[in-house]
Amino acid sequence: MENHYYTPAQIVENGINLGIDKANLNLLKMIIKGVFAGIFIALGAVASNLAVHNITDVGIARTIAGVVFPVGLMMVIMTGSELFTGNCLISLALFDKKITLIQMMRNLVVVYFSNMLGTILIAYLVFCSGQFHYSGGRLGAYTIKVAMGKVQMDFSEALCSGILCNILVCTAVLMTLSAKDTIGKLFGAFFPIMAFVIAGFEHCGANKYYIPAGMLASTNPQYVNQACELYGFTPEQIREQLTGSHFFGANLIPVTIGNLIGGIFIISLGMYVSTRLRNKEQNKS
């Protein structure tokens, strides 16, 4: 009877082949697929923020967000889009000497900034759509709160949270590669992403929406006043911390480094060594 899933060794083989394809993508296709991935991840973030913005219990709010947010990665997987964090698995092909380091870095750099174009586009459109007016502007205030929490993290905290996040994201991608049908791929994507959202780990792709959205929301005095009233900020804090320098320096740089470590050196390298090298040794014997 045929299995409806792939074994761990076959999953790694699938990941290697996918990495070869991604590393050799045409530049224009890579950019377009990267923009779409940013759009999809941002839309998952938009929906999860709206779902929880009036919930005060942190555990309940994160659980609901964890149920909603994974739709972003599901759309990425099913459309074949290019997401930076998941693309850290291209390193499987690098470890197997099927691609070069330059090829991998080309993909990661292009996709990273293409994702950002998509997320910022959605942040701007959501801001212009008036969605932040929900609940009398409370959604706008909550959007500011989320962004403030991210730019106020210590470097080491953001780094470690980024590592933990991409352990789960790359595991989710591997789980989709284990499935032979659509339902299996969707379930494979859902549960690890739900876990990272509930745990509150840091994802550089999602943060490319959350922080710019908060920066845009901070241009509206109504949202700022509500954020100060509800969450204890001052207008000066919001103005000083929701800036481009804090966006990159306090969050995006350490989170990105953490995502790279978690995806490449923990999941990819660990899976490669535990499956591919063992199989090669068995074949030699």
C-alpha positions, 0 to 999 in steps of 0.5 A: 500500500502506497504511503500518503507521505514522504519519509524524513530522508525523502523530505530532505531530498525534496528540499534539496530539489526545491532549493535547486529550483529556487536558486536558479529562478529567473530574477524577475520571477524571483522578485514577483514571487517574493512580493506575493509572499510578502503580501500573503504574510502581511494579510495573515498579520492583518487578519490576526491583528483584527481578530485579537485587538479587543482581547485583553487576555494574552493567552487567549489573544495569542491562541486566536492569532495563532489560528488565524495567522497561518493562512499567510504561509498556507497561501505562500506554499500553495502558490509557490511564492518565495518567502525569506524565512522558508527559503533558508532551507535552500541551504540543504542544496548548498550542503549537498553541493548542488548549488553555490553560496552565491546562488543561495545568497542571491535568492535570500537577498532578492527575496528578503527585499521583495518580501518587504515590498509586499508587506509595506504595500499591504500596510499602506493599503490597509492604512488607507482603507480606514480599517484601523478605525475599527472599534473607534480607532482601537485597532489603530492603537493596537497596531501601534502597541504591537509595533512598539513591543517589537522595537523595544526588544533587547538585541539578544531577546530579538535574536533568540526569538528569531532563532526559535521562530524559524525553527518552527517556520522551516519545520512547517515548510518541511512538513509540507514537503512530507505531504503528497496531497493539498490537505496534508500540505495545509495541515503541515503548514498550520500547526508549527506556525500556530505554535510560533505565533502563540509563543510570540516568536519573532518573524522578520517577514511578519515584522515587515508588516507589523512595524511599518503598519504601526509607523503609519498608524502613529501618524494619526493623532486619534490612534496615538491618543488611544495607544497612550490611554490604553497601553501607557505610552507617551506621544514622545515615546511613540514618536521617538521609537517608531522610526526607520532606525529602530525598525531596522536596528532594534528589530529587523537586524537581530530577528533576521540574524536569528531567523537565519541561524534557526533555519540554516544552522539548526533545521537545515544542517541538522536535518541534512546531517541526520538523514542525508549523510547517514544514507550516503554512509549506508550506500558506501558500505 
